[in-house]
Amino acid sequence: MLGAGVVDDPYPQYDELRESGPVHEHALTEAFGLAGPEGSIWGDRKQFACYDWETVDQVLRDAELFSSEWYERSIGVVVGRSMIQMGGIEHRRYRGLVQPAFTRREMETWQQRWVAPMVEEIVDGLVRRGGAVDLYAELCSKVPVFTIASSFGAEPEDVPRFHELAVTFTGATGSPVDRLKAAEEIATYLKGVIEQRRREPRDDLIGLLCEVEVEDPDDGTRHRLDDEEILAFARLMLPAGAGTTYRALGLLLLALLENDAFERVRDDRSLLDPAIEETLRWEQPLSSVGRLATRDTELAGVEIPAGSVMQASLGAANHDPARWREPHRWDLDRPVQPHATFGSGPHLCVGMHLARMELRTAMNGIFDRLPGLRLDPDARAPWVTGLTFRMPTAVPVLFE
């Protein structure tokens, strides 16, 4: 997967591809003249990519035809077998086990117990220091990871180290060796937490995953997660939850500051949710997902053989002019309608309520505690970059 410094603005190329046909036979990276890792892991399989809203939505919704087993050779190598690559009854059973921890109602507990105190602590440190600061590094990268670590039951003194490991593990530019070492150290730490929760149950996320049960829809038996399944889900939470959310928070801040909307939303908090949704549409932190065709099919008039790789470009779908007027422009007043950033169908992001709540809580903390916030005119001007991972280069600010 490709990150910063690769493609700053993929949208003109997405437009050309979409206009010449919604589905193309190539790896997405090939469309940008890049040699990505897909060729090495997929061998001789045919590869396709789709670029318009209707086709991307169709691929994401039909999980039986376009399987998430694609993840077995990508994130599954580091994380282990987890819910993200499962399908059918197996996926429904595992999703049923973890879904109770991520409902809208449960987010009130997350917000009060972990997110709001963490935001307050980080902002307190910024206030004490004052002056110029890169909010992307000093706040955006910390809030989601600190939240996940705390929800796992990490001891307060271990959270900074957990953050260092998570940044390495979820980074777009680190070496595979460093990422694997970070994943192994995270796994070792979490195994100790799981063992402790088995002995002494607690009401954190690991404790809930150790205790929760769901009924199998076929035979009525009750199931719990074993240690390896809990570990796989916990490791998945870092790239799929913390990694995407900190990039999204940086993108949201940059959008507000560069479009003269920061003070408007600060003074009218009813605009915060629309600002979040428009940012998630305008620059999604993860811009494509992969699937495998389970049988011969046809998509937008293109023959897709069984076993082929299909990459769904969320970024191109979110900028489809057939769905959004002037899609390349960030517009706070744009009517809100569903975007592709959290996916759709059976694999709709299980942590989407958590991500939105973290964005909302962090922004309210910034609005309330950092008066006169503005981009630092003396710092290098930030920009958004990346192909698979979209992120700001920085968010350098001054505040009073």
C-alpha positions as CSV (number, residue, x, y, z in Angstrom):
1,M,0.0,0.0,0.0
2,L,1.2,3.4,-0.9
3,G,1.3,6.4,1.3
4,A,2.8,9.9,1.5
5,G,5.0,11.3,-1.2
6,V,3.6,9.1,-4.0
7,V,0.6,10.8,-5.5
8,D,-0.5,14.2,-4.2
9,D,-3.6,14.6,-6.4
10,P,-5.1,11.4,-7.9
11,Y,-8.5,12.9,-8.8
12,P,-7.8,14.1,-12.3
13,Q,-6.6,10.6,-13.2
14,Y,-9.6,9.1,-11.5
15,D,-11.8,11.4,-13.7
16,E,-10.1,10.2,-16.9
17,L,-10.4,6.6,-15.9
18,R,-14.1,7.0,-14.9
19,E,-15.0,8.8,-18.1
20,S,-13.4,6.1,-20.3
21,G,-15.3,3.3,-18.5
22,P,-16.1,2.5,-14.8
23,V,-14.0,-0.8,-14.8
24,H,-10.5,-1.3,-16.1
25,E,-8.3,-4.3,-16.3
26,H,-5.3,-3.2,-14.3
27,A,-4.1,-2.9,-10.7
28,L,-5.0,0.6,-9.4
29,T,-1.3,1.5,-8.9
30,E,-0.6,0.7,-12.6
31,A,-3.1,3.5,-13.6
32,F,-0.6,5.9,-12.0
33,G,2.5,4.3,-13.5
34,L,3.5,2.9,-10.1
35,A,4.9,-0.6,-9.3
36,G,2.9,-1.6,-6.3
37,P,3.1,-4.7,-4.1
38,E,0.0,-6.2,-5.7
39,G,1.8,-8.0,-8.5
40,S,4.1,-9.8,-6.1
41,I,1.3,-11.2,-3.9
42,W,-1.2,-12.0,-6.6
43,G,1.0,-13.7,-9.1
44,D,-0.8,-14.4,-12.4
45,R,-4.3,-13.5,-11.2
46,K,-6.1,-10.9,-13.4
47,Q,-6.5,-7.6,-11.8
48,F,-9.3,-5.0,-12.2
49,A,-10.2,-1.7,-10.7
50,C,-13.5,0.2,-10.6
51,Y,-13.9,4.0,-10.4
52,D,-17.5,5.2,-10.4
53,W,-20.0,5.4,-7.5
54,E,-22.5,2.9,-8.8
55,T,-20.0,0.2,-9.6
56,V,-18.0,0.6,-6.4
57,D,-21.2,0.4,-4.3
58,Q,-22.2,-2.7,-6.2
59,V,-18.9,-4.4,-5.5
60,L,-19.0,-3.5,-1.8
61,R,-22.5,-4.6,-1.3
62,D,-22.2,-8.0,-3.0
63,A,-19.9,-9.7,-0.5
64,E,-20.8,-13.2,-1.8
65,L,-19.6,-12.4,-5.3
66,F,-16.7,-10.1,-4.3
67,S,-15.1,-11.7,-1.3
68,S,-13.0,-10.0,1.4
69,E,-10.6,-13.0,1.4
70,W,-8.5,-10.5,-0.6
71,Y,-7.2,-9.4,2.9
72,E,-5.6,-12.8,3.6
73,R,-2.5,-11.9,1.5
74,S,-2.3,-8.3,2.7
75,I,-3.2,-7.2,6.2
76,G,-3.9,-10.8,7.2
77,V,-0.2,-11.6,7.0
78,V,0.5,-9.2,9.9
79,V,-2.8,-9.2,11.8
80,G,-3.8,-12.9,11.5
81,R,-7.2,-14.2,10.4
82,S,-9.7,-11.6,11.5
83,M,-13.3,-10.4,10.8
84,I,-12.2,-8.2,7.9
85,Q,-11.4,-11.1,5.6
86,M,-14.3,-13.4,6.6
87,G,-17.6,-13.9,4.7
88,G,-21.0,-15.5,5.0
89,I,-22.0,-17.1,8.3
90,E,-18.5,-16.9,9.7
91,H,-18.4,-13.1,9.3
92,R,-21.9,-12.6,10.7
93,R,-21.0,-14.6,13.8
94,Y,-17.8,-12.7,14.5
95,R,-19.4,-9.4,13.7
96,G,-22.2,-10.3,16.1
97,L,-19.6,-10.9,18.8
98,V,-17.9,-7.5,18.6
99,Q,-20.7,-5.3,17.4
100,P,-22.2,-4.7,20.9
101,A,-19.0,-2.8,21.9
102,F,-19.4,-0.3,19.0
103,T,-23.0,0.8,19.0
104,R,-24.1,4.4,19.1
105,R,-25.2,4.0,22.7
106,E,-21.9,2.4,23.7
107,M,-20.1,5.4,22.3
108,E,-21.3,7.5,25.1
109,T,-19.3,5.3,27.5
110,W,-16.3,5.4,25.3
111,Q,-16.5,9.2,25.0
112,Q,-16.8,9.8,28.8
113,R,-14.4,7.1,29.9
114,W,-11.5,7.3,27.4
115,V,-11.8,9.8,24.6
116,A,-12.8,13.1,26.3
117,P,-10.2,12.6,29.2
118,M,-7.5,11.8,26.6
119,V,-8.4,14.9,24.5
120,E,-8.3,17.1,27.6
121,E,-5.0,15.7,28.7
122,I,-3.4,16.3,25.3
123,V,-4.8,19.8,24.9
124,D,-3.7,20.7,28.4
125,G,-0.2,19.9,27.3
126,L,-0.5,22.1,24.2
127,V,-1.9,25.0,26.3
128,R,1.0,24.8,28.7
129,R,3.5,24.9,25.9
130,G,1.8,27.5,23.7
131,G,3.2,28.9,20.5
132,A,3.5,27.0,17.3
133,V,2.6,23.3,17.1
134,D,1.9,20.7,14.5
135,L,-1.5,19.4,15.5
136,Y,-1.2,16.4,13.1
137,A,1.8,15.0,15.1
138,E,0.9,16.4,18.5
139,L,-2.8,15.7,18.7
140,C,-4.3,13.9,15.7
141,S,-1.9,11.0,15.8
142,K,-2.3,10.5,19.5
143,V,-6.0,10.7,20.3
144,P,-7.2,7.5,18.4
145,V,-4.2,5.4,19.4
146,F,-4.3,6.5,23.0
147,T,-8.1,5.7,23.0
148,I,-7.6,2.3,21.6
149,A,-4.8,1.5,24.0
150,S,-6.8,2.6,27.0
151,S,-9.9,0.6,25.8
152,F,-7.6,-2.5,25.5
153,G,-6.7,-2.1,29.2
154,A,-3.1,-0.8,28.7
155,E,-1.7,0.6,31.8
156,P,-1.3,4.5,31.7
157,E,2.5,4.3,31.9
158,D,2.5,1.9,28.9
159,V,0.3,4.0,26.6
160,P,3.2,6.2,25.2
161,R,5.1,3.0,24.1
162,F,1.9,1.5,22.7
163,H,1.6,4.7,20.7
164,E,5.1,4.4,19.3
165,L,4.5,0.8,18.3
166,A,1.1,1.7,16.7
167,V,2.5,4.5,14.6
168,T,5.2,2.1,13.3
169,F,2.6,-0.7,12.7
170,T,0.1,1.5,10.9
171,G,2.5,3.8,9.1
172,A,2.4,4.0,5.3
173,T,6.1,4.5,4.8
174,G,7.9,2.2,7.3
175,S,9.8,-0.9,6.3
176,P,7.9,-4.3,6.4
177,V,10.5,-5.5,9.0
178,D,9.8,-2.7,11.4
179,R,6.1,-3.0,11.0
180,L,6.3,-6.8,11.7
181,K,8.5,-6.2,14.8
182,A,6.0,-3.6,16.1
183,A,3.1,-6.0,15.5
184,E,4.9,-8.8,17.4
185,E,5.6,-6.5,20.4
186,I,1.9,-5.3,20.4
187,A,0.8,-9.0,20.3
188,T,3.1,-9.9,23.2
189,Y,1.6,-7.0,25.3
190,L,-2.0,-7.9,24.4
191,K,-1.6,-11.6,25.2
192,G,-0.7,-10.6,28.7
193,V,-3.9,-8.4,28.9
194,I,-6.0,-11.2,27.6
195,E,-4.6,-13.7,30.1
196,Q,-5.3,-11.3,32.9
197,R,-8.9,-10.7,31.7
198,R,-9.5,-14.4,31.7
199,R,-8.5,-14.5,35.3
200,E,-9.9,-11.2,36.5
201,P,-12.7,-9.9,34.2
202,R,-12.9,-6.1,33.7
203,D,-15.2,-3.8,31.7
204,D,-12.8,-2.7,29.1
205,L,-12.8,-3.8,25.4
206,I,-10.6,-6.9,25.9
207,G,-12.7,-7.9,28.9
208,L,-15.9,-7.6,26.9
209,L,-14.5,-9.6,24.0
210,C,-13.5,-12.3,26.5
211,E,-17.0,-12.6,27.9
212,V,-19.4,-11.8,25.0
213,E,-21.4,-14.7,23.4
214,V,-23.5,-14.9,20.3
215,E,-25.8,-17.6,19.0
216,D,-24.9,-19.5,15.8
217,P,-27.7,-18.9,13.3
218,D,-27.5,-22.5,12.0
219,D,-27.3,-24.7,15.0
220,G,-28.2,-22.5,18.0
221,T,-24.9,-23.1,19.8
222,R,-23.3,-20.3,21.8
223,H,-19.8,-19.1,20.8
224,R,-17.0,-17.0,22.4
225,L,-13.8,-15.8,20.9
226,D,-10.6,-17.7,21.7
227,D,-7.4,-15.9,22.5
228,E,-6.0,-15.8,19.0
229,E,-9.3,-14.4,17.6
230,I,-9.3,-11.6,20.2
231,L,-5.7,-10.9,19.4
232,A,-6.4,-10.7,15.7
233,F,-9.3,-8.3,16.3
234,A,-7.3,-6.1,18.6
235,R,-4.4,-5.9,16.1
236,L,-6.9,-5.1,13.3
237,M,-8.2,-2.2,15.4
238,L,-4.9,-0.3,15.0
239,P,-4.7,0.1,11.3
240,A,-8.4,-0.1,10.6
241,G,-9.4,2.2,13.5
242,A,-6.7,4.3,15.0
243,G,-4.6,4.7,11.8
244,T,-7.5,5.8,9.7
245,T,-9.0,8.1,12.4
246,Y,-5.9,10.1,13.0
247,R,-5.5,10.8,9.3
248,A,-9.2,11.7,9.1
249,L,-8.8,14.2,12.0
250,G,-5.8,15.8,10.3
251,L,-7.7,16.1,7.1
252,L,-10.7,17.6,8.9
253,L,-8.6,20.3,10.6
254,L,-6.8,21.1,7.3
255,A,-10.1,21.4,5.5
256,L,-11.6,23.7,8.1
257,L,-8.5,25.9,8.2
258,E,-7.9,26.2,4.5
259,N,-11.5,26.9,3.6
260,D,-12.1,29.6,6.2
261,A,-14.6,27.4,8.0
262,F,-12.9,26.9,11.3
263,E,-14.5,29.9,13.1
264,R,-17.9,29.3,11.5
265,V,-18.0,25.7,12.8
266,R,-16.6,26.7,16.2
267,D,-19.4,29.3,16.6
268,D,-22.1,27.0,15.3
269,R,-21.5,23.4,16.5
270,S,-24.5,22.1,14.6
271,L,-22.2,22.4,11.5
272,L,-19.6,20.0,12.9
273,D,-21.3,16.8,11.8
274,P,-21.8,18.1,8.2
275,A,-18.2,19.2,8.2
276,I,-17.1,15.7,9.3
277,E,-19.1,14.0,6.6
278,E,-18.0,16.4,3.9
279,T,-14.3,15.8,4.9
280,L,-14.8,12.0,4.9
281,R,-16.2,12.3,1.3
282,W,-13.6,14.9,0.1
283,E,-10.5,13.1,1.4
284,Q,-11.0,9.6,2.8
285,P,-8.1,8.3,4.9
286,L,-8.2,4.9,3.0
287,S,-8.9,5.4,-0.6
288,S,-9.3,1.9,-2.0
289,V,-10.2,-1.6,-0.8
290,G,-9.7,-5.0,-2.5
291,R,-11.9,-8.0,-3.2
292,L,-11.7,-11.4,-5.0
293,A,-14.3,-12.5,-7.5
294,T,-15.7,-15.8,-6.4
295,R,-17.0,-16.8,-9.8
296,D,-17.1,-15.6,-13.4
297,T,-19.2,-12.5,-13.7
298,E,-19.6,-9.3,-15.7
299,L,-19.3,-5.8,-14.2
300,A,-20.2,-2.7,-16.1
301,G,-19.9,-4.7,-19.3
302,V,-16.4,-6.1,-18.5
303,E,-15.9,-9.9,-18.1
304,I,-14.4,-10.7,-14.7
305,P,-13.0,-14.3,-14.4
306,A,-13.3,-16.2,-11.1
307,G,-10.4,-15.6,-8.8
308,S,-9.6,-12.1,-10.2
309,V,-8.6,-9.2,-8.0
310,M,-11.0,-6.3,-7.9
311,Q,-9.9,-3.0,-6.4
312,A,-12.8,-0.6,-5.5
313,S,-11.6,3.0,-5.6
314,L,-13.4,4.7,-2.7
315,G,-11.7,8.0,-3.6
316,A,-12.9,7.9,-7.2
317,A,-16.4,7.0,-6.1
318,N,-16.5,9.8,-3.6
319,H,-15.6,12.2,-6.4
320,D,-18.1,10.9,-9.0
321,P,-19.8,14.0,-10.5
322,A,-22.8,11.9,-11.3
323,R,-23.5,11.9,-7.5
324,W,-21.9,15.1,-6.3
325,R,-21.8,18.5,-7.9
326,E,-18.2,19.9,-8.1
327,P,-16.9,16.9,-6.2
328,H,-13.3,18.1,-5.9
329,R,-14.3,21.1,-3.9
330,W,-14.8,20.9,-0.1
331,D,-18.2,22.5,0.6
332,L,-19.6,22.8,4.1
333,D,-23.0,23.6,2.7
334,R,-23.2,20.5,0.5
335,P,-26.3,18.4,1.3
336,V,-25.1,15.3,3.3
337,Q,-25.7,12.0,1.6
338,P,-23.9,8.6,2.1
339,H,-20.3,8.3,0.9
340,A,-18.1,5.3,0.4
341,T,-15.5,6.0,3.0
342,F,-16.9,3.5,5.6
343,G,-17.9,1.0,2.9
344,S,-21.3,-0.6,2.5
345,G,-23.0,-3.9,2.7
346,P,-22.0,-6.7,5.1
347,H,-18.6,-5.2,5.7
348,L,-19.8,-1.7,6.6
349,C,-17.1,-0.4,9.0
350,V,-17.9,-1.7,12.5
351,G,-16.0,1.2,14.1
352,M,-17.7,4.1,12.1
353,H,-19.6,5.4,15.2
354,L,-16.3,5.4,17.2
355,A,-14.5,7.3,14.4
356,R,-17.2,9.9,14.2
357,M,-17.3,10.3,18.0
358,E,-13.6,10.7,18.2
359,L,-13.5,13.3,15.5
360,R,-16.4,15.2,17.2
361,T,-14.8,15.1,20.6
362,A,-11.4,16.1,19.5
363,M,-12.7,19.1,17.5
364,N,-14.8,20.3,20.4
365,G,-11.7,20.1,22.6
366,I,-9.8,22.2,20.1
367,F,-12.6,24.7,19.6
368,D,-13.0,25.2,23.4
369,R,-9.4,25.3,24.5
370,L,-7.3,26.7,21.6
371,P,-8.6,30.3,20.8
372,G,-7.4,32.1,17.7
373,L,-6.3,28.9,16.0
374,R,-4.9,29.5,12.6
375,L,-2.4,28.0,10.2
376,D,1.1,29.1,10.9
377,P,2.2,31.5,8.1
378,D,5.9,30.9,8.8
379,A,5.6,27.1,8.5
380,R,5.9,25.2,5.3
381,A,2.5,25.1,3.7
382,P,0.8,21.7,4.3
383,W,-0.8,19.6,1.6
384,V,-2.7,16.3,1.3
385,T,-0.8,13.4,-0.3
386,G,-0.9,9.6,-0.8
387,L,-2.6,7.1,-3.0
388,T,-4.0,4.3,-0.9
389,F,-3.5,6.3,2.3
390,R,-4.6,9.9,2.1
391,M,-3.1,12.2,4.8
392,P,-1.9,15.8,5.4
393,T,1.8,16.3,5.5
394,A,1.3,18.4,8.7
395,V,-1.2,20.8,10.3
396,P,1.1,23.6,11.6
397,V,-0.8,26.1,13.7
398,L,-0.6,29.1,16.0
399,F,-3.1,29.8,18.8
400,E,-3.5,32.4,21.5
